[in-house]
Amino acid sequence: MKKFVVISDTHIPKRAKELPPKVLKEIERSDGIIHAGDFVSYDFYLFLEKNFLIHAVHGNMDEPMLFSFLPETKIFEIENLKIGLFHGIGAPVGIEERVLKKFKNENLDLIIFGHSHRVFNKKIGNTHLFNPGSACDKFFSTVNTFGLIKVNGKNFEIEVIKV
C-alpha cells in the first residue's frame, strides 16, 4: 500500500509563509506528495522536490519558472491506479465538468484537481474526482484542508483532513 499527501493552492509565500506543521508531519509519514498547482513560489517547489517524491502540475498563479517545466496536466500511476492531475481553470461553478473534459477519452480511475480552494470528493461516471481544498488559504473556503490517499492496487481510500 502507498500513501500520498494531496495538496493544492498552497500560495506560498503570498498567503502563507510555509506549510502548516500538520501537513508537513503527514508528508514525512507518507510515500510522497501530489500537488495540483498554485505553489506560487519556485523556491517552495524546489524545497518539496528536493525533500520528497512529488507529482505536480503548474497552476494559474505560479511563477513563470514553474510554467517552464511543470506540465498543465499529468497522467501517472500509483500501483495500478491511473491518475490524472490538473490545476483547473475558470470559475468554481462548473469546474468539475471542465476538469473531466480535460481528460476525456483517458479512462482514468481518479482525477485530482485544485483551483477552487474547496473540497470536492465524488465519483462522476466511472471516474472519481478529488479536490483537496487549500491547506494554506481560506480565500474561497472557511476551512483549510488537505487530502490523504491510500492506494492498494486499483483500490484507494481518500481522507480529507482539516488543518
MDAnalysis code that builds the backbone (N, CA, C; Angstrom):
import MDAnalysis as mda
import numpy as np

u = mda.Universe.empty(489, n_residues=163, atom_resindex=np.repeat(np.arange(163), 3), trajectory=True)
u.add_TopologyAttr("name", ["N", "CA", "C"] * 163)
u.add_TopologyAttr("resid", np.arange(1, 164))
u.add_TopologyAttr("resname", ["MET", "LYS", "LYS", "PHE", "VAL", "VAL", "ILE", "SER", "ASP", "THR", "HIS", "ILE", "PRO", "LYS", "ARG", "ALA", "LYS", "GLU", "LEU", "PRO", "PRO", "LYS", "VAL", "LEU", "LYS", "GLU", "ILE", "GLU", "ARG", "SER", "ASP", "GLY", "ILE", "ILE", "HIS", "ALA", "GLY", "ASP", "PHE", "VAL", "SER", "TYR", "ASP", "PHE", "TYR", "LEU", "PHE", "LEU", "GLU", "LYS", "ASN", "PHE", "LEU", "ILE", "HIS", "ALA", "VAL", "HIS", "GLY", "ASN", "MET", "ASP", "GLU", "PRO", "MET", "LEU", "PHE", "SER", "PHE", "LEU", "PRO", "GLU", "THR", "LYS", "ILE", "PHE", "GLU", "ILE", "GLU", "ASN", "LEU", "LYS", "ILE", "GLY", "LEU", "PHE", "HIS", "GLY", "ILE", "GLY", "ALA", "PRO", "VAL", "GLY", "ILE", "GLU", "GLU", "ARG", "VAL", "LEU", "LYS", "LYS", "PHE", "LYS", "ASN", "GLU", "ASN", "LEU", "ASP", "LEU", "ILE", "ILE", "PHE", "GLY", "HIS", "SER", "HIS", "ARG", "VAL", "PHE", "ASN", "LYS", "LYS", "ILE", "GLY", "ASN", "THR", "HIS", "LEU", "PHE", "ASN", "PRO", "GLY", "SER", "ALA", "CYS", "ASP", "LYS", "PHE", "PHE", "SER", "THR", "VAL", "ASN", "THR", "PHE", "GLY", "LEU", "ILE", "LYS", "VAL", "ASN", "GLY", "LYS", "ASN", "PHE", "GLU", "ILE", "GLU", "VAL", "ILE", "LYS", "VAL"])
u.atoms.positions = np.array([
    [0.843, -1.193, 0.000],
    [0.000, 0.000, 0.000],
    [0.880, 1.244, 0.000],
    [0.478, 2.228, -0.787],
    [1.165, 3.515, -0.855],
    [0.263, 4.593, -0.281],
    [0.894, 5.593, 0.334],
    [0.147, 6.697, 0.935],
    [0.749, 8.013, 0.451],
    [-0.093, 8.895, -0.098],
    [0.344, 10.195, -0.605],
    [-0.480, 11.323, 0.006],
    [0.189, 12.409, 0.322],
    [-0.492, 13.627, 0.756],
    [-0.874, 14.396, -0.507],
    [-2.113, 14.858, -0.556],
    [-2.626, 15.595, -1.708],
    [-2.884, 17.033, -1.282],
    [-2.192, 17.966, -1.957],
    [-2.347, 19.384, -1.652],
    [-2.512, 20.183, -2.933],
    [-3.032, 21.379, -2.780],
    [-3.195, 22.303, -3.894],
    [-3.309, 23.706, -3.330],
    [-3.080, 24.683, -4.172],
    [-3.329, 26.079, -3.815],
    [-2.652, 26.472, -2.501],
    [-1.368, 26.148, -2.404],
    [-0.614, 26.492, -1.201],
    [-0.248, 27.978, -1.177],
    [-0.055, 28.574, -2.338],
    [0.190, 30.021, -2.465],
    [1.301, 30.525, -1.532],
    [2.372, 29.760, -1.449],
    [3.497, 30.139, -0.582],
    [4.511, 30.920, -1.398],
    [4.981, 32.084, -0.986],
    [4.811, 32.736, 0.312],
    [3.753, 33.844, 0.324],
    [2.894, 33.915, -0.656],
    [1.917, 35.008, -0.746],
    [0.851, 34.962, 0.350],
    [0.234, 33.793, 0.546],
    [-0.863, 33.694, 1.508],
    [-0.484, 32.936, 2.770],
    [0.671, 32.280, 2.747],
    [1.228, 31.599, 3.925],
    [2.738, 31.562, 3.733],
    [3.470, 31.560, 4.824],
    [4.935, 31.525, 4.730],
    [5.450, 30.115, 4.492],
    [4.708, 29.125, 4.996],
    [5.113, 27.728, 4.857],
    [3.908, 26.821, 5.065],
    [4.098, 25.552, 4.765],
    [3.026, 24.588, 5.017],
    [2.771, 24.471, 6.514],
    [1.527, 24.288, 6.907],
    [1.241, 24.065, 8.324],
    [1.972, 22.817, 8.831],
    [2.401, 22.822, 10.084],
    [3.117, 21.670, 10.651],
    [2.370, 20.350, 10.507],
    [1.048, 20.370, 10.609],
    [0.248, 19.152, 10.478],
    [0.425, 18.517, 9.097],
    [0.520, 19.359, 8.062],
    [0.702, 18.864, 6.692],
    [2.105, 18.285, 6.535],
    [3.113, 19.009, 6.992],
    [4.495, 18.526, 6.892],
    [4.682, 17.203, 7.630],
    [4.094, 17.081, 8.782],
    [4.201, 15.846, 9.563],
    [3.612, 14.674, 8.783],
    [2.473, 14.908, 8.144],
    [1.830, 13.846, 7.361],
    [2.665, 13.507, 6.128],
    [3.269, 14.507, 5.488],
    [4.131, 14.258, 4.327],
    [5.309, 13.373, 4.730],
    [5.904, 13.645, 5.874],
    [7.053, 12.867, 6.341],
    [6.697, 11.409, 6.599],
    [5.419, 11.116, 6.860],
    [4.971, 9.745, 7.107],
    [4.414, 9.072, 5.859],
    [4.506, 9.754, 4.719],
    [3.895, 9.220, 3.503],
    [4.964, 8.875, 2.459],
    [4.497, 8.332, 1.342],
    [5.396, 7.972, 0.247],
    [5.674, 9.141, -0.687],
    [4.927, 10.231, -0.551],
    [5.157, 11.380, -1.406],
    [3.996, 12.355, -1.389],
    [4.067, 13.291, -2.332],
    [3.105, 14.387, -2.437],
    [2.511, 14.405, -3.835],
    [1.236, 14.722, -3.908],
    [0.585, 15.064, -5.172],
    [0.126, 16.510, -4.999],
    [0.669, 17.412, -5.828],
    [0.347, 18.843, -5.718],
    [-0.343, 19.291, -6.995],
    [-1.560, 19.807, -6.859],
    [-2.378, 20.198, -8.011],
    [-2.210, 21.670, -8.391],
    [-1.043, 22.222, -8.174],
    [-0.730, 23.557, -8.682],
    [-1.038, 24.709, -7.754],
    [-0.545, 25.870, -8.157],
    [-0.533, 27.103, -7.368],
    [0.359, 26.965, -6.131],
    [1.590, 26.498, -6.421],
    [2.656, 26.583, -5.420],
    [2.879, 28.071, -5.157],
    [2.897, 28.831, -6.240],
    [3.213, 30.244, -6.410],
    [4.727, 30.426, -6.503],
    [5.474, 29.974, -5.527],
    [6.918, 30.199, -5.467],
    [7.723, 29.025, -6.026],
    [8.648, 29.330, -6.904],
    [9.598, 28.348, -7.418],
    [10.430, 27.768, -6.275],
    [10.843, 28.612, -5.329],
    [11.641, 28.151, -4.188],
    [10.882, 27.131, -3.343],
    [9.590, 27.348, -3.163],
    [8.785, 26.401, -2.399],
    [8.710, 25.061, -3.129],
    [8.504, 25.104, -4.450],
    [8.515, 23.868, -5.232],
    [9.842, 23.136, -5.054],
    [10.957, 23.872, -5.150],
    [12.284, 23.248, -5.016],
    [12.457, 22.577, -3.653],
    [11.955, 23.224, -2.602],
    [12.023, 22.628, -1.268],
    [11.308, 21.279, -1.255],
    [10.097, 21.225, -1.809],
    [9.339, 19.976, -1.832],
    [10.025, 18.925, -2.695],
    [10.465, 19.336, -3.874],
    [11.071, 18.413, -4.826],
    [12.388, 17.843, -4.292],
    [13.131, 18.640, -3.570],
    [14.425, 18.205, -3.016],
    [14.233, 17.197, -1.874],
    [13.162, 17.338, -1.125],
    [12.980, 16.537, 0.079],
    [11.984, 15.379, -0.026],
    [11.130, 15.397, -1.055],
    [10.069, 14.391, -1.141],
    [9.816, 13.998, -2.593],
    [9.298, 12.805, -2.801],
    [8.803, 12.415, -4.123],
    [7.564, 13.264, -4.383],
    [7.492, 13.874, -5.563],
    [6.357, 14.759, -5.848],
    [5.860, 14.567, -7.275],
    [4.537, 14.502, -7.411],
    [3.847, 14.565, -8.697],
    [3.177, 15.934, -8.700],
    [3.411, 16.731, -9.753],
    [2.907, 18.105, -9.730],
    [2.594, 18.632, -11.121],
    [1.702, 19.614, -11.132],
    [1.392, 20.413, -12.320],
    [1.444, 21.881, -11.907],
    [1.530, 22.752, -12.898],
    [1.502, 24.182, -12.571],
    [0.069, 24.672, -12.436],
    [-0.089, 25.767, -11.691],
    [-1.385, 26.413, -11.538],
    [-1.338, 27.802, -12.151],
    [-2.462, 28.454, -12.236],
    [-2.549, 29.757, -12.897],
    [-1.797, 30.869, -12.169],
    [-1.525, 30.715, -10.878],
    [-0.850, 31.765, -10.106],
    [0.647, 31.511, -9.915],
    [1.159, 30.446, -10.503],
    [2.563, 30.090, -10.312],
    [3.515, 31.030, -11.042],
    [4.725, 31.146, -10.479],
    [5.768, 31.957, -11.097],
    [6.100, 31.393, -12.482],
    [6.527, 32.255, -13.416],
    [6.842, 31.801, -14.779],
    [7.815, 30.625, -14.839],
    [8.774, 30.563, -13.932],
    [9.735, 29.460, -13.939],
    [9.025, 28.108, -13.797],
    [7.981, 28.049, -12.996],
    [7.251, 26.799, -12.816],
    [6.511, 26.390, -14.088],
    [6.012, 27.374, -14.833],
    [5.344, 27.085, -16.112],
    [6.329, 26.483, -17.107],
    [7.620, 26.800, -16.948],
    [8.615, 26.342, -17.923],
    [8.907, 24.843, -17.834],
    [8.630, 24.208, -16.696],
    [8.931, 22.777, -16.611],
    [7.815, 21.918, -16.018],
    [6.866, 22.516, -15.303],
    [5.739, 21.721, -14.818],
    [4.649, 21.713, -15.882],
    [4.070, 20.560, -16.169],
    [3.032, 20.495, -17.203],
    [1.695, 21.052, -16.713],
    [0.812, 21.299, -17.669],
    [-0.549, 21.718, -17.325],
    [-1.350, 20.524, -16.795],
    [-1.148, 19.371, -17.408],
    [-1.805, 18.140, -16.966],
    [-0.751, 17.040, -16.880],
    [-1.049, 16.054, -16.062],
    [-0.134, 14.921, -15.916],
    [-0.972, 13.672, -15.670],
    [-0.567, 12.574, -16.295],
    [-1.185, 11.283, -16.054],
    [-0.091, 10.354, -15.541],
    [-0.363, 9.696, -14.428],
    [0.628, 8.807, -13.830],
    [-0.099, 7.694, -13.089],
    [0.656, 6.705, -12.648],
    [0.078, 5.592, -11.901],
    [0.749, 5.449, -10.547],
    [-0.042, 5.127, -9.566],
    [0.445, 4.695, -8.264],
    [-0.106, 3.287, -8.107],
    [0.806, 2.333, -7.975],
    [0.458, 0.927, -8.051],
    [-0.278, 0.732, -9.375],
    [-1.524, 0.305, -9.411],
    [-2.255, 0.140, -10.676],
    [-3.348, 1.179, -10.861],
    [-3.333, 2.223, -10.034],
    [-4.353, 3.264, -10.099],
    [-3.912, 4.339, -11.089],
    [-4.727, 4.564, -12.120],
    [-4.410, 5.554, -13.149],
    [-5.009, 6.903, -12.740],
    [-4.111, 7.906, -12.571],
    [-4.487, 9.203, -12.016],
    [-4.196, 10.322, -13.004],
    [-5.143, 11.248, -13.133],
    [-4.941, 12.481, -13.882],
    [-4.796, 13.623, -12.900],
    [-3.901, 14.559, -13.213],
    [-3.651, 15.695, -12.338],
    [-3.728, 16.977, -13.162],
    [-4.489, 17.958, -12.661],
    [-4.720, 19.215, -13.379],
    [-5.104, 20.259, -12.344],
    [-4.619, 21.494, -12.512],
    [-4.971, 22.526, -11.545],
    [-6.441, 22.904, -11.662],
    [-6.884, 23.171, -12.863],
    [-8.249, 23.636, -13.085],
    [-8.237, 25.035, -13.664],
    [-9.360, 25.428, -14.238],
    [-9.485, 26.754, -14.860],
    [-10.897, 27.280, -14.662],
    [-11.001, 28.600, -14.750],
    [-12.314, 29.234, -14.731],
    [-12.914, 29.383, -13.346],
    [-14.179, 29.767, -13.343],
    [-14.915, 29.984, -12.096],
    [-15.117, 28.662, -11.356],
    [-15.273, 28.726, -10.032],
    [-15.506, 27.493, -9.269],
    [-16.767, 26.733, -9.711],
    [-17.794, 27.450, -10.101],
    [-19.025, 26.793, -10.551],
    [-18.749, 26.090, -11.879],
    [-19.019, 24.811, -11.914],
    [-18.820, 24.037, -13.140],
    [-17.405, 23.534, -13.364],
    [-16.530, 23.712, -12.396],
    [-15.134, 23.302, -12.590],
    [-15.008, 21.796, -12.811],
    [-15.848, 21.010, -12.162],
    [-15.759, 19.560, -12.296],
    [-15.948, 19.124, -13.749],
    [-16.900, 19.742, -14.442],
    [-17.142, 19.400, -15.851],
    [-15.942, 19.778, -16.719],
    [-15.324, 20.928, -16.437],
    [-14.139, 21.344, -17.201],
    [-12.962, 20.405, -16.945],
    [-12.832, 19.957, -15.714],
    [-11.759, 19.022, -15.368],
    [-11.975, 17.687, -16.087],
    [-13.183, 17.169, -16.052],
    [-13.484, 15.918, -16.764],
    [-13.211, 16.053, -18.262],
    [-13.595, 17.170, -18.831],
    [-13.399, 17.402, -20.262],
    [-11.920, 17.410, -20.632],
    [-11.079, 17.926, -19.735],
    [-9.640, 17.995, -19.989],
    [-9.045, 16.598, -20.185],
    [-9.654, 15.599, -19.552],
    [-9.132, 14.237, -19.626],
    [-10.050, 13.279, -20.387],
    [-10.906, 13.816, -21.243],
    [-11.835, 12.939, -21.959],
    [-11.044, 11.878, -22.742],
    [-11.589, 10.700, -22.806],
    [-11.002, 9.554, -23.508],
    [-9.728, 9.004, -22.864],
    [-9.424, 9.371, -21.632],
    [-8.209, 8.871, -20.969],
    [-8.468, 7.666, -20.065],
    [-9.723, 7.360, -19.743],
    [-10.075, 6.203, -18.925],
    [-9.313, 6.190, -17.592],
    [-9.458, 7.276, -16.839],
    [-8.768, 7.424, -15.561],
    [-9.615, 6.893, -14.407],
    [-8.936, 6.404, -13.383],
    [-9.625, 5.969, -12.172],
    [-9.904, 7.160, -11.253],
    [-8.981, 8.110, -11.245],
    [-9.035, 9.245, -10.329],
    [-8.482, 10.483, -11.014],
    [-9.155, 11.610, -10.819],
    [-8.634, 12.905, -11.262],
    [-8.513, 13.782, -10.031],
    [-7.312, 14.332, -9.839],
    [-7.051, 15.263, -8.748],
    [-6.910, 16.648, -9.343],
    [-7.592, 17.623, -8.743],
    [-7.534, 18.998, -9.236],
    [-7.582, 19.966, -8.066],
    [-7.404, 21.233, -8.360],
    [-7.426, 22.277, -7.344],
    [-8.209, 23.474, -7.840],
    [-7.620, 24.661, -7.706],
    [-8.105, 25.937, -8.223],
    [-9.235, 26.568, -7.412],
    [-10.231, 25.796, -7.005],
    [-11.388, 26.388, -6.325],
    [-11.171, 26.570, -4.821],
    [-10.122, 25.959, -4.275],
    [-9.814, 26.002, -2.837],
    [-10.878, 25.307, -1.996],
    [-11.781, 24.577, -2.633],
    [-12.868, 23.888, -1.939],
    [-12.771, 22.384, -2.144],
    [-13.040, 21.640, -1.099],
    [-13.011, 20.184, -1.186],
    [-14.114, 19.695, -2.119],
    [-13.738, 18.756, -2.974],
    [-14.687, 18.034, -3.804],
    [-14.218, 16.588, -3.806],
    [-15.094, 15.663, -3.484],
    [-14.709, 14.263, -3.349],
    [-15.900, 13.401, -3.763],
    [-15.980, 13.103, -5.075],
    [-17.171, 12.437, -5.591],
    [-16.848, 11.689, -6.880],
    [-17.527, 10.579, -7.063],
    [-17.403, 9.824, -8.302],
    [-18.420, 10.354, -9.302],
    [-17.941, 10.624, -10.508],
    [-18.810, 11.059, -11.603],
    [-18.587, 10.077, -12.741],
    [-19.622, 9.338, -13.089],
    [-19.460, 8.276, -14.083],
    [-18.525, 7.212, -13.531],
    [-17.491, 6.887, -14.279],
    [-16.523, 5.870, -13.851],
    [-15.277, 6.464, -13.197],
    [-15.232, 7.777, -13.051],
    [-14.028, 8.437, -12.549],
    [-14.306, 9.163, -11.241],
    [-13.423, 8.978, -10.285],
    [-13.523, 9.695, -9.010],
    [-12.782, 11.019, -9.149],
    [-13.412, 12.118, -8.749],
    [-12.777, 13.440, -8.766],
    [-12.494, 13.865, -7.335],
    [-11.286, 14.409, -7.134],
    [-10.911, 14.863, -5.801],
    [-10.170, 16.186, -5.858],
    [-10.671, 17.151, -5.096],
    [-10.001, 18.437, -4.867],
    [-9.753, 18.505, -3.363],
    [-8.471, 18.636, -2.947],
    [-8.174, 18.643, -1.512],
    [-8.463, 19.960, -0.808],
    [-8.896, 20.975, -1.549],
    [-9.032, 22.311, -0.966],
    [-7.659, 22.936, -0.821],
    [-7.514, 23.862, 0.092],
    [-6.220, 24.517, 0.327],
    [-5.852, 24.405, 1.799],
    [-4.626, 23.963, 2.057],
    [-4.137, 23.847, 3.437],
    [-3.651, 25.187, 3.978],
    [-3.537, 26.194, 3.096],
    [-2.899, 27.456, 3.493],
    [-3.746, 28.705, 3.270],
    [-4.822, 28.600, 2.518],
    [-5.543, 29.793, 2.096],
    [-7.051, 29.591, 2.260],
    [-7.729, 30.546, 2.874],
    [-9.182, 30.487, 3.050],
    [-9.908, 31.470, 2.125],
    [-9.286, 31.839, 1.016],
    [-9.870, 32.829, 0.118],
    [-11.268, 32.442, -0.362],
    [-11.473, 31.179, -0.707],
    [-12.782, 30.715, -1.193],
    [-13.439, 29.709, -0.262],
    [-12.872, 29.503, 0.923],
    [-13.372, 28.489, 1.837],
    [-13.258, 28.979, 3.273],
    [-13.997, 28.367, 4.161],
    [-13.946, 28.766, 5.575],
    [-12.988, 27.908, 6.389],
    [-12.450, 26.851, 5.781],
    [-11.568, 25.932, 6.496],
    [-10.407, 25.512, 5.590],
    [-9.247, 25.296, 6.191],
    [-8.090, 24.792, 5.444],
    [-8.080, 23.269, 5.508],
    [-7.832, 22.651, 4.356],
    [-7.864, 21.190, 4.257],
    [-6.771, 20.680, 3.332],
    [-6.472, 19.404, 3.473],
    [-5.615, 18.691, 2.530],
    [-6.113, 17.253, 2.486],
    [-5.568, 16.466, 1.582],
    [-6.030, 15.102, 1.429],
    [-4.946, 14.083, 1.699],
    [-5.385, 12.896, 2.007],
    [-4.508, 11.751, 2.166],
    [-5.127, 10.629, 1.352],
    [-4.345, 10.077, 0.429],
    [-4.849, 8.984, -0.392],
    [-4.013, 7.743, -0.119],
    [-4.714, 6.651, 0.166],
    [-4.072, 5.349, 0.386],
    [-4.448, 4.465, -0.790],
    [-3.431, 3.935, -1.472],
    [-3.638, 3.168, -2.691],
    [-3.135, 1.744, -2.498],
    [-3.982, 0.798, -2.867],
    [-3.619, -0.614, -2.835],
    [-4.108, -1.234, -4.134],
    [-3.229, -1.319, -5.110],
    [-3.628, -1.790, -6.441],
    [-4.520, -0.757, -7.097],
    [-5.710, -1.172, -7.522],
    [-6.669, -0.228, -8.094],
    [-7.620, 0.319, -7.028],
    [-7.516, -0.202, -5.824],
    [-8.362, 0.262, -4.729],
    [-7.709, 1.454, -4.042],
    [-8.529, 2.418, -3.662],
    [-7.986, 3.586, -2.972],
    [-8.999, 4.132, -1.982],
    [-8.460, 4.842, -1.009],
    [-9.269, 5.483, 0.020],
    [-8.772, 6.920, 0.152],
    [-9.703, 7.857, 0.174],
    [-9.351, 9.279, 0.317],
    [-9.868, 9.790, 1.643],
    [-8.990, 10.479, 2.347],
    [-9.366, 11.120, 3.603],
    [-9.119, 12.625, 3.479],
    [-10.095, 13.424, 3.857],
    [-9.949, 14.876, 3.894],
    [-9.600, 15.250, 5.331],
    [-8.516, 16.004, 5.489],
    [-8.033, 16.362, 6.817],
    [-8.088, 17.873, 6.983],
    [-8.704, 18.318, 8.070],
    [-8.738, 19.751, 8.395],
    [-7.436, 20.134, 9.071],
    [-6.905, 21.285, 8.696],
    [-5.642, 21.751, 9.267],
    [-5.909, 22.354, 10.622],
])
